[in-house]
Amino acid sequence: SRYKDKDVIILNSGYMLMDPSTDFSDYDLNQEINKAISSYWNSDYENAISSLKKLSYDHPNNFRINHFLGKCYHAQKDRYYANQYYSKAIEIDPENTEVRADRVNLNFENSYWRDVISDLDFLILRSTSVVNDYYFKRAYSKYQIGQIDEALNDYSTLINEYPNAYSALNNRALIYIKKSMNARALTDCIAGLKAAPKS
């Protein structure tokens, strides 16, 4: 029989005699990482950071360690270290979309609009559908840096896919007002009011 590409012998009692060279280091590492991540999910960020940093000394290029260190610092609203670890995780796995989405949220919360746009360009290019959150945040970020027409295009793409996206309708109305397209602004305002949840 085979286990992890190593020879094992199955005894009649059901126990296995493992090849003494079998390497469980990856398994042990993942178990330690999982413990630290459990602390993160329990909002015990200091303990999670302490555990993950200890692991990072011997495994500086482990994606999960860096990703969750970023998430811990993000939860603590420490933009500098959160960005540092998210960026390291992206360097390790450039095609990972989850960590890029986390970095988008971090930079959006801290008004780093151009960084938001850069990561969203990457994510949208790889999306097979119109993701509401991606298009809204890219449109909002473009508006903040004066890319009014580009923001309008993103809001329009989003609204075409999600006609009841009331926040996008309201923001597009503001753009129409800025462009003196008052009839279209009024149409969006009315649609936004109708789509907005009733309190």
C-alpha positions in Angstrom: 0.0 0.0 0.0 1.1 3.6 -0.5 0.8 6.7 1.7 2.2 10.1 0.6 4.3 8.2 -2.0 6.0 6.2 0.8 5.8 2.4 1.3 3.7 1.3 4.2 2.8 -2.2 5.5 -0.8 -2.8 6.6 -0.8 -5.2 9.6 -3.6 -7.6 10.4 -4.4 -5.5 13.4 -5.1 -2.6 11.1 -2.0 -0.5 12.2 0.4 0.8 9.6 4.2 0.6 9.7 5.4 3.8 8.1 8.6 4.2 6.2 10.8 6.0 8.7 11.7 8.6 6.1 8.1 9.8 5.8 8.0 13.6 6.1 5.2 15.0 8.1 6.7 18.5 8.4 4.1 20.0 6.0 1.3 18.4 7.9 2.7 19.7 11.2 3.2 23.2 9.8 -0.4 23.3 8.5 -1.7 22.2 11.8 0.2 25.1 13.5 -1.0 27.6 10.9 -4.6 26.3 11.4 -4.3 26.9 15.2 -3.2 30.5 14.6 -5.9 31.1 12.0 -8.4 29.8 14.6 -7.3 32.6 16.9 -7.9 35.1 14.0 -11.5 33.8 13.5 -12.0 34.2 17.2 -10.9 37.8 17.0 -7.8 37.0 19.2 -5.6 39.0 16.8 -2.6 39.4 19.1 -2.3 35.7 19.7 -2.7 35.0 16.0 0.0 37.5 15.1 2.4 36.1 17.7 1.9 32.5 16.5 2.1 33.4 12.8 5.2 35.5 13.2 7.0 32.6 15.0 6.1 30.4 12.1 7.2 33.0 9.6 10.8 32.9 10.9 11.3 29.4 9.4 8.7 29.8 6.6 8.9 33.4 5.3 7.5 32.5 1.9 4.4 30.6 3.1 1.4 32.1 1.5 -1.2 31.4 4.2 1.1 32.8 7.0 1.5 36.1 5.1 -2.1 36.3 4.1 -3.4 35.9 7.6 -0.8 38.2 9.1 -2.2 40.8 6.7 -5.8 40.0 7.8 -4.9 40.3 11.4 -3.3 43.7 11.0 -6.2 44.7 8.8 -8.6 43.8 11.6 -6.5 46.0 13.9 -6.7 48.8 11.4 -2.9 48.9 10.9 -2.8 49.7 7.3 1.0 49.7 7.0 1.6 46.1 8.2 -1.6 44.8 6.6 -0.5 46.1 3.3 3.0 44.8 3.8 1.8 41.2 4.4 -0.9 41.3 1.8 1.7 42.4 -0.8 4.1 39.7 0.3 1.3 37.1 -0.1 0.6 38.4 -3.6 4.3 38.2 -4.4 4.2 34.5 -3.4 1.0 33.8 -5.3 0.3 36.6 -7.9 -2.8 34.9 -9.3 -4.6 34.6 -6.0 -7.8 36.7 -6.1 -8.8 36.4 -2.4 -5.8 38.3 -1.0 -6.1 40.9 -3.7 -9.8 41.4 -2.7 -8.6 41.8 0.9 -6.0 44.4 -0.2 -8.7 46.3 -2.2 -10.8 46.5 1.0 -7.9 47.7 3.0 -6.9 50.4 0.5 -10.6 51.5 -0.1 -11.0 51.9 3.7 -7.9 54.1 3.7 -8.6 56.1 0.6 -5.7 54.8 -1.5 -7.7 55.1 -4.6 -5.1 54.4 -7.2 -4.0 51.2 -5.4 -7.7 50.1 -5.3 -8.1 50.7 -9.0 -4.9 48.7 -9.8 -6.0 45.6 -7.9 -9.6 45.9 -9.2 -8.4 46.1 -12.8 -6.7 42.7 -12.1 -9.7 41.2 -10.5 -12.3 42.4 -13.0 -10.1 41.2 -15.9 -10.2 37.7 -14.3 -13.9 37.7 -13.4 -16.4 35.8 -15.5 -19.3 38.1 -14.5 -20.0 41.6 -13.3 -19.1 41.6 -9.6 -21.2 44.3 -7.9 -18.6 45.2 -5.2 -15.7 45.3 -7.7 -17.4 47.7 -10.1 -18.8 49.9 -7.4 -15.5 50.4 -5.7 -13.6 51.0 -8.9 -16.2 53.5 -10.0 -16.1 55.3 -6.7 -12.3 55.3 -6.6 -12.1 56.7 -10.2 -14.5 59.5 -9.2 -12.3 60.4 -6.3 -9.3 60.9 -8.5 -11.2 62.9 -11.1 -11.8 60.1 -13.7 -15.4 61.1 -14.1 -16.2 59.5 -17.4 -14.5 56.2 -16.4 -16.5 56.2 -13.2 -19.7 56.8 -15.2 -18.9 53.8 -17.4 -18.3 51.5 -14.4 -21.5 52.6 -12.7 -23.4 52.1 -15.9 -22.0 48.6 -16.4 -23.0 47.7 -12.8 -26.5 49.2 -13.2 -27.1 47.4 -16.5 -26.4 44.1 -14.6 -28.0 45.1 -11.3 -30.8 47.6 -12.1 -31.7 47.9 -8.4 -28.2 48.8 -7.2 -29.4 52.0 -5.5 -26.0 53.2 -4.3 -24.7 53.1 -7.8 -27.8 54.8 -9.1 -27.4 57.6 -6.6 -23.7 58.0 -7.4 -24.3 58.0 -11.1 -27.0 60.7 -10.6 -24.3 62.9 -9.0 -22.1 62.4 -12.0 -25.0 63.3 -14.3 -25.6 66.5 -12.3 -21.9 67.3 -12.5 -22.1 66.9 -16.3 -25.4 69.0 -16.4 -27.4 66.0 -17.6 -30.2 66.8 -15.2 -32.9 64.6 -16.8 -30.8 61.5 -16.5 -29.9 62.5 -13.0 -33.5 62.8 -12.0 -34.3 59.4 -13.5 -31.5 57.8 -11.5 -32.6 59.5 -8.3 -36.1 58.2 -8.7 -34.9 54.7 -9.5 -32.5 54.8 -6.5 -35.3 55.9 -4.1 -37.5 53.1 -5.4 -34.8 50.5 -5.0 -33.5 51.6 -1.6 -34.5 49.4 1.3 -37.4 50.8 3.3 -36.7 51.6 6.9 
